Structure formats: C-alpha cells, structure tokens
Amino acid sequence: MLFLSTKPSFEKNLIEREITLPTVPVPIANFLPFQRAGNLVYLAGQVCEWNGEVTCTGKVGTEIIIERAFNAARICGLNLIAALRQACDGNLDRVSHCVRLGGFVNCEPDFNAVPQVVDGASNLMYEMFGERGRHARTAVGVASLPRCATVEVEAIFILDSD
C-alpha cells in the first residue's frame, strides 16, 4: 500500500477534531489491553465503555436502535485509540496505519445491518488517521457480549519502525 510521503500528526488530529479519549479500560479477565509484536500492535476487544461505565447494553434490532449502536461502536473505537496511544508510549504519531478491525454486535438472529453498526468504529479510524485508517474488517452478529454490551471491536495496527 502506498502512502503519502508526508505523514500527518495524529496527536494534532485529536486536538483539531476535538476528540476526547477515555481512560484505557481495565481488563475484566486475564488479558492485556494490547500486545506488541515487533511493529504490530494487537488491541484487545473493547466494548462500548466510557471511563468504567458501559454506555449501551442490549440487543440491536429489538432493544437498541441502529443509530445508538453505531455510536456505541464509535466509543469502542475511542477505547481502541486510547489503548493504542498507551502502546505507543503516549504518542500516536508513531502509528503507521490500521490493518484490521473486528467488530461484534450483540443482536437478534435476523438483524442484517451488522456492518453498518461497526461503521461507527471504522469511520472513526478514517476520521482520525485518514487514508492510514482504512482497514480490512470483519463484522459479526453475536448472541451476547461481556457486560451485556451492545458492541465490541478489536484492532491491529502497524507502528513506524523505531
């Protein structure tokens, strides 16, 4: 994939776009928020939690409308960026690009707009990282998620060489 020679400042994007990041959620089981392997950062799935409180619970299609679920996916994305920033020692300018997102939507079996819900996180990655935020993605409907959350999203990023 070809990128422009001048790289934007992602830290500056946070300020210019008035994007506020939550605190990195504390894992509720035996795992880490992220794991680095060389220049890859694997981010654990993040539910729609804002500073310790799950903001959206229930099933899309009966209890939750798609717009609310889309916003919940954006919150998942904000949590991912917060964890990514931590993995980058506080400097998002170390990010090369987003490789992949995996989205999981707590929904009724016949709900068929799962990709549109996960767009809440995908759109945020493009807003934050521009072309470097475009990624491969999986979007899956599931029967339940941790803490009865409506959405969970995981990600893989590549960092610039040290």
Buried (B, 14 or more C-beta within 10 A) or exposed (E): EEEEEEBBEBBEBBEEEEEEBBEBBEEEEEEEBBEEEEEEBBBBBBBBBBEEEBBBBBBBBEBBEBEBBBBBBBBBBBBBBBBBBBBBEEEBEBBBBBBEBBBBBBBEEEBEBBBBBBBBBBBBBBBBBBEBBBBEBEBEBBEEBBEEBBBBBBBBBBBEEE
